[in-house]
Amino acid sequence: MLREEGGFQKAFKDILDNELKISLNEFCHLAGVSQSTMYKILEERREPNLRTVRHIIKALNTVHNRNSDKYIAVIASATFIQGLPKTLETEANGNVIIREYAVSTVEDAIIAAVRAERDGALGVICAPIVANTVEKILSVPVYPVYPLDSVLKILEQVKSKY
């Protein structure tokens, strides 16, 4: 596609016309490329520079991931994640994958949340200790886990020992 004159433009037009389900305006916003630049590229009045191509490819990957596997990200320690189901049947989105992000620190959890959104997560489930921070960063819903039932069960076990 890059070897022939106008190859990039032809391939990109084909993707916009036949594969993506978003407007050029929305795509430009996702890519961080101005509409005027994109129109010049599509009309072959300008060749895209490497930086612009990178922005376009990143946006294409984002749109592709968003339109392919729908998933919810669960960010937690590896031991917490072990018993989770692999999918969830939802009313609005059908079968949604549960993708696990094993972390061991608060910093890792914040980074994983950002990565999950970038990868196309519909939402993020995480510990309350990071939920407030993550909610300020992400644009997808954040669901904090409040393990009150687990704590109450352990307190019952401890009660009998002391």
ROTORSE-217132 format. One line per field, with one value per atom (N, C-alpha, C): residue in one letter; x, y, z; residue number from 1; atom name. Coordinates in Angstrom, 3 decimals. Layout:
BEGIN
aa (a | ...)
x (X | ...)
y (Y | ...)
z (Z | ...)
i (NUM | ...)
at (CA | ...)
//
This chain:
BEGIN
aa (m | m | m | l | l | l | r | r | r | e | e | e | e | e | e | g | g | g | g | g | g | f | f | f | q | q | q | k | k | k | a | a | a | f | f | f | k | k | k | d | d | d | i | i | i | l | l | l | d | d | d | n | n | n | e | e | e | l | l | l | k | k | k | i | i | i | s | s | s | l | l | l | n | n | n | e | e | e | f | f | f | c | c | c | h | h | h | l | l | l | a | a | a | g | g | g | v | v | v | s | s | s | q | q | q | s | s | s | t | t | t | m | m | m | y | y | y | k | k | k | i | i | i | l | l | l | e | e | e | e | e | e | r | r | r | r | r | r | e | e | e | p | p | p | n | n | n | l | l | l | r | r | r | t | t | t | v | v | v | r | r | r | h | h | h | i | i | i | i | i | i | k | k | k | a | a | a | l | l | l | n | n | n | t | t | t | v | v | v | h | h | h | n | n | n | r | r | r | n | n | n | s | s | s | d | d | d | k | k | k | y | y | y | i | i | i | a | a | a | v | v | v | i | i | i | a | a | a | s | s | s | a | a | a | t | t | t | f | f | f | i | i | i | q | q | q | g | g | g | l | l | l | p | p | p | k | k | k | t | t | t | l | l | l | e | e | e | t | t | t | e | e | e | a | a | a | n | n | n | g | g | g | n | n | n | v | v | v | i | i | i | i | i | i | r | r | r | e | e | e | y | y | y | a | a | a | v | v | v | s | s | s | t | t | t | v | v | v | e | e | e | d | d | d | a | a | a | i | i | i | i | i | i | a | a | a | a | a | a | v | v | v | r | r | r | a | a | a | e | e | e | r | r | r | d | d | d | g | g | g | a | a | a | l | l | l | g | g | g | v | v | v | i | i | i | c | c | c | a | a | a | p | p | p | i | i | i | v | v | v | a | a | a | n | n | n | t | t | t | v | v | v | e | e | e | k | k | k | i | i | i | l | l | l | s | s | s | v | v | v | p | p | p | v | v | v | y | y | y | p | p | p | v | v | v | y | y | y | p | p | p | l | l | l | d | d | d | s | s | s | v | v | v | l | l | l | k | k | k | i | i | i | l | l | l | e | e | e | q | q | q | v | v | v | k | k | k | s | s | s | k | k | k | y | y | y)
x (0.813 | 0.000 | 0.853 | 2.040 | 2.883 | 3.843 | 3.962 | 4.916 | 4.393 | 3.112 | 2.574 | 2.125 | 2.159 | 1.724 | 0.252 | -0.070 | -1.456 | -1.966 | -1.080 | -1.497 | -2.099 | -1.485 | -1.997 | -3.401 | -3.575 | -4.868 | -5.949 | -5.630 | -6.606 | -6.994 | -5.990 | -6.270 | -7.080 | -6.715 | -7.412 | -8.856 | -9.071 | -10.435 | -11.274 | -10.672 | -11.389 | -11.796 | -10.893 | -11.197 | -12.321 | -12.215 | -13.251 | -14.611 | -14.616 | -15.884 | -16.501 | -15.672 | -16.196 | -16.111 | -15.265 | -15.064 | -15.479 | -15.199 | -15.486 | -16.934 | -17.441 | -18.824 | -18.871 | -17.900 | -17.862 | -17.649 | -17.975 | -17.793 | -16.322 | -15.972 | -14.600 | -14.285 | -15.255 | -15.072 | -14.722 | -15.473 | -15.198 | -13.839 | -13.509 | -12.208 | -11.080 | -11.215 | -10.189 | -10.004 | -11.121 | -11.051 | -10.297 | -10.619 | -9.926 | -8.439 | -8.113 | -6.728 | -5.910 | -6.589 | -5.860 | -5.271 | -5.951 | -5.517 | -6.624 | -6.245 | -7.260 | -7.991 | -9.240 | -10.029 | -9.391 | -8.853 | -8.242 | -7.050 | -6.238 | -5.112 | -5.612 | -6.642 | -7.171 | -7.754 | -8.481 | -9.037 | -7.924 | -6.871 | -5.752 | -5.110 | -4.991 | -4.418 | -5.327 | -6.616 | -7.556 | -7.688 | -7.526 | -7.611 | -6.258 | -5.262 | -3.910 | -3.235 | -3.597 | -2.920 | -1.763 | -1.682 | -0.609 | -0.321 | 0.943 | 1.346 | 1.411 | 0.931 | 0.999 | 2.431 | 2.797 | 4.116 | 4.031 | 5.165 | 5.214 | 4.391 | 4.436 | 3.674 | 2.173 | 1.694 | 0.277 | -0.127 | 0.723 | 0.437 | 0.329 | 1.215 | 1.144 | -0.165 | -0.586 | -1.861 | -3.029 | -2.994 | -4.070 | -4.099 | -2.953 | -2.894 | -3.363 | -2.949 | -3.392 | -4.920 | -5.489 | -6.943 | -7.644 | -7.083 | -7.658 | -7.675 | -6.587 | -6.536 | -7.566 | -7.734 | -8.718 | -10.121 | -10.457 | -11.784 | -11.982 | -10.955 | -11.063 | -11.306 | -10.539 | -10.717 | -12.079 | -12.546 | -13.838 | -14.968 | -14.810 | -15.863 | -15.754 | -14.661 | -14.515 | -14.947 | -14.034 | -14.383 | -14.823 | -16.057 | -16.555 | -16.130 | -15.539 | -15.091 | -15.146 | -15.193 | -15.097 | -13.731 | -13.018 | -11.706 | -11.866 | -11.243 | -11.198 | -9.740 | -9.499 | -8.144 | -8.031 | -7.185 | -7.059 | -5.797 | -5.541 | -4.394 | -4.660 | -3.602 | -3.720 | -4.559 | -4.466 | -5.250 | -6.732 | -7.080 | -8.489 | -9.106 | -8.354 | -8.845 | -9.085 | -8.442 | -8.440 | -9.799 | -10.805 | -12.090 | -13.100 | -12.694 | -13.644 | -14.102 | -15.359 | -15.807 | -15.119 | -15.137 | -14.480 | -15.405 | -16.706 | -17.668 | -18.842 | -19.607 | -20.783 | -21.877 | -23.043 | -24.171 | -24.887 | -24.924 | -25.553 | -26.800 | -27.664 | -28.893 | -28.622 | -27.754 | -27.541 | -26.493 | -25.425 | -24.297 | -24.106 | -25.039 | -24.872 | -23.762 | -22.979 | -21.896 | -20.690 | -20.261 | -19.142 | -18.026 | -16.829 | -15.656 | -15.243 | -14.748 | -14.166 | -12.657 | -11.969 | -10.520 | -9.844 | -8.906 | -8.229 | -6.941 | -6.721 | -5.485 | -4.923 | -3.985 | -3.395 | -2.382 | -2.530 | -1.644 | -1.236 | -0.149 | 0.293 | 0.465 | 0.357 | 0.476 | -0.632 | -0.841 | -1.823 | -1.420 | -0.137 | 0.353 | 0.084 | 0.343 | 0.067 | -1.419 | -2.271 | -3.721 | -4.151 | -3.605 | -3.949 | -3.483 | -2.271 | -1.750 | -2.590 | -2.968 | -3.798 | -5.154 | -5.722 | -7.023 | -6.925 | -5.889 | -5.682 | -5.482 | -4.691 | -4.451 | -5.751 | -6.570 | -7.840 | -8.750 | -8.846 | -9.675 | -9.114 | -7.807 | -7.166 | -7.410 | -7.452 | -7.679 | -9.140 | -10.039 | -11.440 | -12.385 | -12.016 | -12.900 | -14.195 | -15.299 | -16.596 | -16.683 | -15.963 | -15.953 | -14.810 | -14.534 | -13.426 | -13.940 | -13.601 | -13.898 | -12.568 | -12.516 | -11.258 | -11.539 | -10.476 | -10.572 | -10.929 | -11.631 | -12.013 | -10.814 | -9.690 | -8.516 | -8.021 | -8.285 | -7.887 | -9.075 | -10.278 | -11.461 | -11.633 | -11.461 | -11.648 | -10.664 | -9.420 | -8.406 | -8.709 | -9.028 | -9.274 | -10.503 | -11.531 | -12.732 | -12.425 | -11.431 | -11.065 | -10.289 | -9.681 | -8.834 | -9.601 | -10.459 | -11.117 | -12.435 | -12.856 | -14.167 | -15.162 | -14.706 | -15.615 | -16.043 | -17.164 | -17.614 | -16.611 | -16.494 | -15.614 | -16.495 | -16.316 | -17.121 | -16.199 | -16.228 | -15.380 | -15.947 | -15.053 | -15.434 | -15.417 | -16.548 | -16.630 | -16.849 | -15.797 | -15.895 | -16.428 | -17.518 | -18.067 | -18.451 | -19.090 | -19.486 | -18.282 | -17.189 | -15.984 | -15.424 | -15.410 | -14.897 | -15.784 | -17.105 | -18.015 | -17.827 | -17.618 | -17.379 | -16.104 | -15.052 | -13.786 | -13.929 | -14.671 | -14.885 | -15.617 | -16.552 | -17.244 | -16.265 | -15.333 | -14.330 | -13.380 | -12.984 | -12.089 | -12.770 | -14.057 | -14.814 | -14.717 | -14.742 | -14.692 | -13.292 | -12.280 | -10.893 | -10.437 | -11.091 | -10.598 | -11.563)
y (-1.197 | 0.000 | 1.255 | 1.202 | 2.389 | 2.469 | 1.394 | 1.384 | 2.115 | 2.050 | 2.705 | 4.121 | 4.977 | 6.364 | 6.395 | 7.065 | 7.157 | 5.887 | 4.927 | 3.657 | 3.804 | 4.661 | 4.881 | 5.477 | 6.471 | 7.134 | 6.149 | 5.338 | 4.362 | 3.369 | 2.842 | 1.865 | 2.508 | 3.725 | 4.400 | 4.722 | 5.189 | 5.455 | 4.184 | 3.067 | 1.794 | 1.419 | 1.599 | 1.290 | 2.199 | 3.501 | 4.442 | 4.102 | 3.783 | 3.543 | 2.186 | 1.153 | -0.207 | -0.896 | -0.412 | -1.141 | -0.385 | 0.927 | 1.687 | 2.118 | 2.188 | 2.617 | 3.971 | 4.835 | 6.167 | 7.204 | 8.447 | 9.522 | 9.914 | 10.603 | 11.100 | 12.084 | 12.906 | 13.854 | 13.119 | 12.056 | 11.283 | 10.617 | 10.095 | 9.456 | 10.460 | 11.666 | 12.701 | 13.037 | 13.112 | 13.392 | 12.272 | 11.011 | 9.874 | 9.876 | 10.207 | 10.148 | 11.353 | 12.440 | 13.649 | 14.329 | 14.163 | 14.764 | 15.716 | 16.897 | 17.868 | 17.379 | 17.822 | 17.442 | 17.966 | 19.170 | 19.722 | 18.877 | 18.437 | 17.559 | 16.258 | 15.678 | 14.402 | 14.551 | 15.646 | 15.858 | 16.015 | 16.739 | 16.896 | 15.549 | 14.706 | 13.373 | 12.542 | 12.539 | 11.732 | 12.217 | 13.504 | 14.052 | 14.029 | 13.416 | 13.260 | 14.590 | 15.617 | 16.906 | 16.985 | 15.964 | 15.943 | 14.496 | 14.171 | 12.858 | 12.936 | 11.913 | 11.960 | 11.780 | 12.540 | 12.337 | 11.144 | 10.696 | 9.506 | 9.686 | 10.858 | 11.123 | 10.987 | 11.537 | 11.446 | 10.001 | 9.258 | 7.840 | 7.077 | 7.366 | 6.705 | 7.017 | 8.288 | 8.668 | 7.937 | 7.844 | 7.166 | 5.687 | 5.042 | 3.606 | 3.353 | 4.204 | 4.048 | 4.172 | 5.155 | 5.327 | 4.144 | 3.636 | 2.460 | 1.264 | 1.076 | -0.020 | 0.177 | 1.409 | 1.698 | 1.373 | 1.837 | 1.584 | 0.100 | -0.569 | -2.014 | -2.764 | -2.449 | -3.125 | -2.824 | -1.578 | -1.186 | -1.944 | -2.205 | -2.858 | -4.377 | -4.936 | -6.385 | -6.980 | -7.523 | -8.179 | -7.163 | -7.314 | -6.460 | -7.095 | -6.292 | -6.877 | -5.884 | -6.478 | -5.753 | -6.090 | -5.088 | -5.306 | -5.477 | -6.510 | -6.719 | -6.550 | -5.543 | -5.226 | -5.595 | -6.600 | -7.085 | -7.939 | -8.421 | -9.316 | -10.653 | -11.359 | -12.641 | -13.642 | -13.640 | -14.588 | -14.267 | -12.989 | -12.590 | -13.006 | -12.899 | -13.135 | -14.619 | -15.507 | -16.935 | -17.566 | -17.225 | -17.900 | -17.208 | -16.180 | -15.415 | -16.185 | -15.989 | -16.580 | -15.856 | -16.456 | -15.878 | -14.973 | -15.149 | -14.317 | -13.959 | -12.968 | -12.511 | -12.249 | -12.841 | -12.613 | -11.343 | -10.326 | -9.055 | -8.837 | -7.969 | -7.664 | -6.777 | -5.788 | -4.812 | -5.243 | -5.889 | -6.193 | -7.680 | -8.514 | -9.952 | -10.513 | -11.401 | -12.039 | -11.100 | -10.757 | -9.860 | -10.644 | -10.491 | -11.170 | -10.472 | -11.240 | -10.686 | -10.827 | -9.692 | -9.706 | -9.329 | -10.144 | -9.972 | -9.178 | -8.265 | -7.492 | -7.716 | -8.623 | -8.932 | -7.849 | -7.307 | -6.243 | -6.532 | -5.865 | -6.070 | -4.764 | -3.630 | -2.341 | -1.400 | -0.348 | 0.661 | 1.319 | 1.588 | 2.209 | 1.310 | -0.005 | -0.958 | -0.977 | -0.844 | -0.856 | 0.357 | 1.504 | 2.723 | 2.592 | 2.108 | 1.911 | 0.880 | -0.198 | -1.229 | -0.679 | 0.191 | 0.790 | 1.650 | 2.440 | 3.267 | 2.374 | 1.326 | 0.381 | -0.305 | -0.681 | -1.351 | -0.441 | 0.824 | 1.752 | 1.918 | 2.076 | 2.232 | 1.005 | -0.183 | -1.422 | -1.632 | -0.784 | -0.862 | -1.449 | -1.465 | -2.001 | -1.204 | -1.908 | -1.255 | -0.626 | -1.194 | -0.716 | -1.362 | -0.857 | -1.348 | -1.655 | -2.847 | -3.247 | -3.252 | -2.545 | -2.459 | -2.217 | -2.226 | -2.009 | -0.551 | -0.306 | 1.068 | 1.989 | 1.433 | 2.265 | 2.990 | 2.421 | 3.084 | 3.628 | 3.223 | 3.588 | 5.106 | 5.843 | 7.293 | 7.955 | 7.517 | 8.065 | 7.682 | 6.411 | 5.895 | 6.574 | 6.825 | 7.494 | 8.877 | 9.543 | 10.883 | 10.832 | 9.690 | 9.542 | 8.967 | 7.984 | 7.235 | 7.867 | 7.495 | 7.932 | 6.776 | 5.557 | 4.406 | 4.260 | 3.573 | 3.396 | 2.604 | 2.997 | 2.316 | 1.771 | 0.481 | -0.190 | -0.664 | 0.000 | -0.448 | -1.709 | -2.576 | -3.817 | -3.553 | -3.805 | -3.657 | -5.049 | -5.676 | -7.058 | -7.190 | -6.523 | -6.541 | -7.955 | -8.719 | -10.088 | -10.927 | -10.789 | -11.554 | -11.169 | -9.890 | -9.421 | -9.924 | -9.892 | -10.369 | -11.866 | -12.668 | -14.105 | -14.351 | -13.618 | -13.783 | -13.342 | -12.269 | -11.823 | -12.881 | -13.591 | -14.695 | -15.795 | -16.116 | -17.135 | -16.665 | -15.401 | -14.858 | -14.805 | -14.510 | -14.397 | -15.669 | -16.803 | -18.066 | -18.399 | -17.735 | -18.024 | -17.151 | -16.069 | -15.153 | -15.009)
z (0.000 | 0.000 | 0.000 | 0.616 | 0.669 | -0.515 | -1.280 | -2.394 | -3.620 | -3.867 | -5.060 | -4.732 | -5.721 | -5.564 | -5.172 | -4.060 | -3.605 | -2.948 | -2.696 | -2.098 | -0.721 | 0.088 | 1.435 | 1.372 | 0.506 | 0.388 | -0.063 | -1.052 | -1.557 | -0.469 | 0.238 | 1.299 | 2.421 | 2.783 | 3.869 | 3.480 | 2.246 | 1.761 | 1.809 | 1.408 | 1.420 | 2.845 | 3.792 | 5.192 | 5.705 | 5.412 | 5.861 | 5.260 | 3.964 | 3.265 | 3.580 | 3.772 | 3.834 | 5.193 | 6.104 | 7.357 | 8.607 | 8.649 | 9.865 | 9.917 | 11.091 | 11.290 | 11.999 | 11.668 | 12.269 | 11.170 | 11.467 | 10.502 | 10.425 | 9.356 | 9.218 | 10.337 | 10.713 | 11.813 | 13.108 | 13.419 | 14.629 | 14.539 | 13.353 | 13.186 | 13.404 | 12.834 | 13.004 | 14.479 | 15.213 | 16.646 | 17.366 | 17.043 | 17.655 | 17.335 | 16.084 | 15.629 | 16.085 | 16.447 | 16.806 | 15.579 | 14.437 | 13.178 | 12.727 | 12.287 | 11.872 | 10.623 | 10.491 | 9.316 | 8.041 | 8.084 | 6.871 | 6.429 | 7.377 | 7.044 | 6.445 | 7.053 | 6.567 | 5.164 | 4.906 | 3.567 | 2.532 | 2.879 | 1.949 | 1.642 | 2.655 | 2.451 | 1.551 | 1.835 | 1.061 | -0.381 | -0.594 | -1.948 | -2.656 | -2.020 | -2.557 | -2.858 | -2.084 | -2.194 | -1.206 | -0.342 | 0.653 | 1.017 | 1.111 | 1.599 | 3.125 | 3.813 | 5.280 | 5.762 | 6.791 | 7.385 | 8.349 | 8.828 | 9.682 | 10.949 | 11.540 | 12.768 | 12.513 | 11.402 | 11.048 | 10.788 | 10.093 | 9.831 | 11.146 | 12.074 | 13.395 | 14.102 | 14.060 | 14.684 | 14.019 | 12.713 | 11.983 | 12.327 | 12.350 | 12.672 | 14.094 | 15.030 | 16.417 | 16.509 | 15.804 | 15.819 | 15.157 | 14.063 | 13.404 | 14.353 | 15.082 | 16.062 | 17.164 | 17.614 | 18.649 | 18.169 | 16.958 | 16.405 | 16.176 | 15.664 | 15.423 | 16.723 | 17.764 | 19.058 | 19.654 | 19.479 | 20.028 | 19.335 | 18.044 | 17.283 | 17.291 | 17.800 | 17.772 | 19.112 | 19.846 | 21.101 | 22.148 | 22.589 | 23.662 | 24.971 | 25.843 | 27.104 | 28.251 | 29.434 | 30.692 | 31.283 | 31.753 | 32.355 | 33.865 | 34.397 | 35.844 | 36.261 | 37.082 | 37.516 | 38.984 | 39.259 | 40.635 | 40.741 | 41.952 | 42.149 | 41.465 | 41.163 | 40.464 | 41.254 | 42.580 | 43.379 | 43.340 | 43.267 | 43.202 | 41.874 | 40.824 | 39.466 | 39.170 | 39.895 | 39.570 | 39.320 | 40.053 | 39.909 | 39.006 | 38.305 | 37.492 | 36.257 | 35.855 | 34.580 | 33.425 | 32.250 | 31.070 | 30.266 | 30.417 | 29.680 | 30.578 | 30.132 | 30.849 | 29.822 | 30.007 | 29.113 | 29.568 | 28.698 | 29.052 | 28.210 | 28.685 | 27.951 | 26.745 | 26.898 | 25.827 | 24.801 | 25.257 | 24.365 | 24.077 | 24.484 | 24.245 | 25.108 | 24.529 | 25.254 | 25.336 | 26.540 | 26.760 | 27.440 | 26.922 | 27.487 | 28.780 | 29.721 | 30.943 | 30.788 | 30.649 | 30.447 | 31.755 | 32.152 | 33.436 | 33.283 | 34.203 | 34.277 | 35.676 | 35.806 | 37.113 | 37.480 | 38.683 | 39.156 | 40.596 | 41.021 | 42.399 | 43.170 | 42.482 | 43.175 | 42.698 | 43.456 | 43.081 | 41.764 | 41.608 | 40.381 | 39.179 | 39.332 | 38.253 | 37.902 | 38.914 | 38.684 | 37.869 | 38.157 | 37.411 | 35.961 | 35.775 | 34.418 | 33.670 | 34.332 | 33.694 | 33.291 | 34.103 | 33.780 | 32.522 | 32.434 | 31.238 | 30.019 | 30.178 | 29.077 | 28.661 | 29.627 | 29.321 | 28.503 | 28.904 | 28.127 | 26.726 | 26.618 | 25.311 | 24.431 | 25.054 | 24.316 | 23.950 | 24.476 | 24.087 | 25.109 | 26.385 | 27.420 | 27.499 | 27.705 | 27.906 | 29.289 | 30.243 | 31.614 | 32.370 | 33.558 | 34.377 | 35.770 | 36.254 | 37.631 | 38.378 | 39.512 | 40.252 | 41.734 | 42.513 | 43.954 | 44.245 | 45.349 | 45.686 | 45.912 | 46.287 | 46.558 | 45.301 | 44.118 | 42.871 | 42.076 | 42.444 | 41.659 | 41.534 | 42.614 | 42.556 | 41.596 | 41.632 | 40.727 | 39.289 | 39.082 | 37.734 | 37.107 | 37.910 | 37.395 | 36.831 | 37.390 | 36.915 | 35.601 | 35.314 | 34.128 | 32.943 | 33.211 | 32.137 | 31.711 | 30.506 | 30.027 | 30.017 | 30.345 | 30.449 | 31.902 | 32.153 | 33.543 | 34.387 | 35.641 | 36.601 | 37.720 | 38.014 | 39.033 | 40.160 | 41.310 | 42.425 | 43.077 | 43.513 | 44.191 | 45.690 | 46.326 | 47.776 | 48.365 | 48.854 | 49.321 | 50.746 | 51.058 | 52.409 | 52.838 | 51.947 | 52.311 | 52.711 | 51.970 | 52.278 | 53.642 | 53.933 | 55.223 | 56.359 | 56.181 | 57.223 | 57.494 | 56.439 | 56.624 | 57.412 | 57.093 | 57.805 | 59.255 | 59.501 | 60.876 | 61.695 | 61.075 | 61.761 | 62.144 | 61.236 | 61.527 | 62.634 | 62.596 | 63.601 | 64.959 | 65.005 | 66.240 | 67.073 | 66.416 | 67.146 | 67.673 | 67.164 | 67.583 | 68.735 | 69.007 | 70.035 | 71.156)
i (1 | 1 | 1 | 2 | 2 | 2 | 3 | 3 | 3 | 4 | 4 | 4 | 5 | 5 | 5 | 6 | 6 | 6 | 7 | 7 | 7 | 8 | 8 | 8 | 9 | 9 | 9 | 10 | 10 | 10 | 11 | 11 | 11 | 12 | 12 | 12 | 13 | 13 | 13 | 14 | 14 | 14 | 15 | 15 | 15 | 16 | 16 | 16 | 17 | 17 | 17 | 18 | 18 | 18 | 19 | 19 | 19 | 20 | 20 | 20 | 21 | 21 | 21 | 22 | 22 | 22 | 23 | 23 | 23 | 24 | 24 | 24 | 25 | 25 | 25 | 26 | 26 | 26 | 27 | 27 | 27 | 28 | 28 | 28 | 29 | 29 | 29 | 30 | 30 | 30 | 31 | 31 | 31 | 32 | 32 | 32 | 33 | 33 | 33 | 34 | 34 | 34 | 35 | 35 | 35 | 36 | 36 | 36 | 37 | 37 | 37 | 38 | 38 | 38 | 39 | 39 | 39 | 40 | 40 | 40 | 41 | 41 | 41 | 42 | 42 | 42 | 43 | 43 | 43 | 44 | 44 | 44 | 45 | 45 | 45 | 46 | 46 | 46 | 47 | 47 | 47 | 48 | 48 | 48 | 49 | 49 | 49 | 50 | 50 | 50 | 51 | 51 | 51 | 52 | 52 | 52 | 53 | 53 | 53 | 54 | 54 | 54 | 55 | 55 | 55 | 56 | 56 | 56 | 57 | 57 | 57 | 58 | 58 | 58 | 59 | 59 | 59 | 60 | 60 | 60 | 61 | 61 | 61 | 62 | 62 | 62 | 63 | 63 | 63 | 64 | 64 | 64 | 65 | 65 | 65 | 66 | 66 | 66 | 67 | 67 | 67 | 68 | 68 | 68 | 69 | 69 | 69 | 70 | 70 | 70 | 71 | 71 | 71 | 72 | 72 | 72 | 73 | 73 | 73 | 74 | 74 | 74 | 75 | 75 | 75 | 76 | 76 | 76 | 77 | 77 | 77 | 78 | 78 | 78 | 79 | 79 | 79 | 80 | 80 | 80 | 81 | 81 | 81 | 82 | 82 | 82 | 83 | 83 | 83 | 84 | 84 | 84 | 85 | 85 | 85 | 86 | 86 | 86 | 87 | 87 | 87 | 88 | 88 | 88 | 89 | 89 | 89 | 90 | 90 | 90 | 91 | 91 | 91 | 92 | 92 | 92 | 93 | 93 | 93 | 94 | 94 | 94 | 95 | 95 | 95 | 96 | 96 | 96 | 97 | 97 | 97 | 98 | 98 | 98 | 99 | 99 | 99 | 100 | 100 | 100 | 101 | 101 | 101 | 102 | 102 | 102 | 103 | 103 | 103 | 104 | 104 | 104 | 105 | 105 | 105 | 106 | 106 | 106 | 107 | 107 | 107 | 108 | 108 | 108 | 109 | 109 | 109 | 110 | 110 | 110 | 111 | 111 | 111 | 112 | 112 | 112 | 113 | 113 | 113 | 114 | 114 | 114 | 115 | 115 | 115 | 116 | 116 | 116 | 117 | 117 | 117 | 118 | 118 | 118 | 119 | 119 | 119 | 120 | 120 | 120 | 121 | 121 | 121 | 122 | 122 | 122 | 123 | 123 | 123 | 124 | 124 | 124 | 125 | 125 | 125 | 126 | 126 | 126 | 127 | 127 | 127 | 128 | 128 | 128 | 129 | 129 | 129 | 130 | 130 | 130 | 131 | 131 | 131 | 132 | 132 | 132 | 133 | 133 | 133 | 134 | 134 | 134 | 135 | 135 | 135 | 136 | 136 | 136 | 137 | 137 | 137 | 138 | 138 | 138 | 139 | 139 | 139 | 140 | 140 | 140 | 141 | 141 | 141 | 142 | 142 | 142 | 143 | 143 | 143 | 144 | 144 | 144 | 145 | 145 | 145 | 146 | 146 | 146 | 147 | 147 | 147 | 148 | 148 | 148 | 149 | 149 | 149 | 150 | 150 | 150 | 151 | 151 | 151 | 152 | 152 | 152 | 153 | 153 | 153 | 154 | 154 | 154 | 155 | 155 | 155 | 156 | 156 | 156 | 157 | 157 | 157 | 158 | 158 | 158 | 159 | 159 | 159 | 160 | 160 | 160 | 161 | 161 | 161 | 162 | 162 | 162)
at (N | CA | C | N | CA | C | N | CA | C | N | CA | C | N | CA | C | N | CA | C | N | CA | C | N | CA | C | N | CA | C | N | CA | C | N | CA | C | N | CA | C | N | CA | C | N | CA | C | N | CA | C | N | CA | C | N | CA | C | N | CA | C | N | CA | C | N | CA | C | N | CA | C | N | CA | C | N | CA | C | N | CA | C | N | CA | C | N | CA | C | N | CA | C | N | CA | C | N | CA | C | N | CA | C | N | CA | C | N | CA | C | N | CA | C | N | CA | C | N | CA | C | N | CA | C | N | CA | C | N | CA | C | N | CA | C | N | CA | C | N | CA | C | N | CA | C | N | CA | C | N | CA | C | N | CA | C | N | CA | C | N | CA | C | N | CA | C | N | CA | C | N | CA | C | N | CA | C | N | CA | C | N | CA | C | N | CA | C | N | CA | C | N | CA | C | N | CA | C | N | CA | C | N | CA | C | N | CA | C | N | CA | C | N | CA | C | N | CA | C | N | CA | C | N | CA | C | N | CA | C | N | CA | C | N | CA | C | N | CA | C | N | CA | C | N | CA | C | N | CA | C | N | CA | C | N | CA | C | N | CA | C | N | CA | C | N | CA | C | N | CA | C | N | CA | C | N | CA | C | N | CA | C | N | CA | C | N | CA | C | N | CA | C | N | CA | C | N | CA | C | N | CA | C | N | CA | C | N | CA | C | N | CA | C | N | CA | C | N | CA | C | N | CA | C | N | CA | C | N | CA | C | N | CA | C | N | CA | C | N | CA | C | N | CA | C | N | CA | C | N | CA | C | N | CA | C | N | CA | C | N | CA | C | N | CA | C | N | CA | C | N | CA | C | N | CA | C | N | CA | C | N | CA | C | N | CA | C | N | CA | C | N | CA | C | N | CA | C | N | CA | C | N | CA | C | N | CA | C | N | CA | C | N | CA | C | N | CA | C | N | CA | C | N | CA | C | N | CA | C | N | CA | C | N | CA | C | N | CA | C | N | CA | C | N | CA | C | N | CA | C | N | CA | C | N | CA | C | N | CA | C | N | CA | C | N | CA | C | N | CA | C | N | CA | C | N | CA | C | N | CA | C | N | CA | C | N | CA | C | N | CA | C | N | CA | C | N | CA | C | N | CA | C | N | CA | C | N | CA | C | N | CA | C | N | CA | C | N | CA | C | N | CA | C | N | CA | C | N | CA | C | N | CA | C | N | CA | C | N | CA | C | N | CA | C | N | CA | C | N | CA | C | N | CA | C | N | CA | C | N | CA | C | N | CA | C)
//
